[in-house]
Amino acid sequence: MLKELQASLSNAKQAGVTSQLDSEQLRQLLRVLLSHVQLGDNMLLDEQDAASSATNKAITASLEAACCCLQVLASPGLPNSLYLEELVTALVQLAKYQLQYNVLAFYDAQCKRLYRPTSTAGMFRILAPALPALVHSNCRAVWGVGSANLHAYCNAVLC
């Protein structure tokens, strides 16, 4: 459902009609999405987590909700009252946490030792094929950055 919402928000943004929507309805949408974003904060994937696990689904839904928020906030002409500090903070916190503990720990052994020192070498073996595509497509769609550039950037900033 969040993927469909993200697609609709992307279409509205591209058509330039997001700013014409009712501000109060957008604020309510952002507040609902905020609650979904906060669910994925501080959630770690475990070695035993399958792609269909509750943890994986919660993290994925949280990241999709974050993408929906970014689609709205990146639209031109929105009133300043929609840029809620709590929302922006939650988006940054979610992205930072998930990159440090669940994404970069998979890609970079140094980050894995730094952020997940007790994890085993088999971490993410189930999710490994899906992570690069998920990171690449979401980063390209939202930030216009490919996964290789994101990996280099995050290594410079987080590790």
C-alpha positions in Angstrom: 0.0 0.0 0.0 2.8 2.4 0.8 4.4 1.7 -2.6 1.2 2.8 -4.3 1.1 5.9 -2.2 4.7 6.6 -3.0 3.9 6.2 -6.8 0.9 8.6 -6.5 2.9 11.2 -4.6 5.7 10.9 -7.1 3.2 11.5 -9.9 1.7 14.5 -8.1 5.1 15.9 -7.5 6.1 15.5 -11.1 2.8 17.1 -12.3 3.4 20.0 -9.9 0.1 19.6 -8.1 1.3 18.7 -4.6 1.3 22.3 -3.5 -2.3 22.7 -4.6 -3.5 20.0 -2.2 -5.1 20.9 1.1 -2.3 21.8 3.6 -4.2 20.3 6.5 -4.7 17.0 4.7 -1.0 16.9 3.8 -0.1 17.6 7.4 -2.4 14.7 8.6 -0.8 12.4 6.0 2.7 13.4 7.1 1.8 12.7 10.8 0.4 9.3 9.9 3.5 8.5 7.9 5.7 9.8 10.8 4.2 7.1 13.0 5.2 4.5 10.4 8.7 6.0 10.1 9.2 5.8 13.9 8.4 2.1 13.9 11.5 1.1 12.0 13.9 3.2 14.1 16.3 1.1 16.2 15.3 -2.2 14.6 18.1 -4.5 13.7 17.9 -7.3 11.2 19.0 -10.6 12.6 20.8 -13.4 10.9 17.7 -15.6 11.2 15.4 -13.0 9.8 13.8 -14.2 6.5 12.7 -11.7 3.9 9.1 -12.3 5.1 9.9 -11.8 8.8 8.0 -9.3 10.9 11.2 -7.3 11.5 12.0 -7.1 7.8 8.5 -6.1 7.0 8.5 -3.4 9.7 11.8 -2.0 8.5 10.7 -2.0 4.8 7.4 -0.3 5.7 9.2 2.3 7.7 11.6 3.0 4.8 8.7 3.2 2.4 6.9 5.6 4.6 10.1 7.7 4.8 10.2 7.8 1.0 6.6 8.9 0.9 7.4 11.8 3.3 10.4 12.8 1.2 8.2 12.8 -2.0 5.9 15.3 -0.3 8.6 17.4 1.3 10.6 17.6 -1.9 7.6 19.1 -3.8 8.0 22.8 -4.7 5.7 25.5 -3.3 4.7 23.8 0.0 3.9 26.0 3.0 6.6 26.1 5.6 4.2 24.7 8.2 4.5 21.3 6.6 8.2 21.0 7.3 7.7 19.5 10.8 10.9 19.4 12.8 9.9 16.1 14.4 9.3 14.5 11.0 12.6 15.7 9.5 14.5 14.5 12.6 12.8 11.1 12.4 13.6 10.8 8.7 17.3 11.6 9.3 17.5 9.3 12.3 15.9 6.4 10.5 18.2 6.7 7.5 21.3 7.0 9.6 20.4 4.1 11.8 19.4 1.8 9.0 22.5 2.7 6.9 24.9 2.2 9.9 23.5 -1.0 11.4 21.7 -2.8 8.6 23.1 -1.7 5.2 26.7 -0.6 5.6 27.4 -3.4 8.0 26.5 -5.8 5.1 28.7 -3.9 2.6 31.7 -3.0 4.7 33.5 -5.2 7.2 35.0 -2.2 9.0 31.5 -0.7 9.6 30.3 -4.2 10.6 33.0 -4.4 13.2 32.3 -0.9 14.4 28.5 -1.0 14.6 27.7 -4.7 15.1 30.7 -6.2 16.8 28.9 -9.3 18.0 27.4 -10.2 14.6 28.5 -13.2 12.7 30.0 -13.5 9.3 26.7 -15.0 7.9 24.8 -11.8 8.6 22.2 -10.8 5.9 22.8 -13.9 3.8 19.0 -14.2 3.2 18.5 -10.5 2.4 21.8 -10.0 0.6 20.4 -10.3 -3.0 17.6 -7.8 -2.3 19.5 -5.0 -0.4 21.5 -3.5 -3.3 18.4 -3.3 -5.5 16.3 -1.8 -2.7 19.0 0.8 -1.8 19.7 1.7 -5.4 16.1 2.1 -6.5 15.0 4.1 -3.5 18.1 6.3 -3.5 17.8 7.0 -7.2 14.1 7.7 -6.9 14.3 10.0 -3.9 17.7 11.5 -3.8 18.9 11.0 -7.4 21.9 9.1 -6.1 22.9 5.6 -7.2 24.0 2.9 -4.6 27.7 3.2 -5.5 27.7 6.9 -4.8 25.6 6.4 -1.7 28.0 3.8 -0.4 31.0 6.1 -0.9 29.2 9.0 0.7 28.0 6.9 3.7 31.5 5.5 4.2 32.8 9.0 4.3 30.1 10.3 6.7 29.3 7.3 8.9 32.5 5.1 9.1 
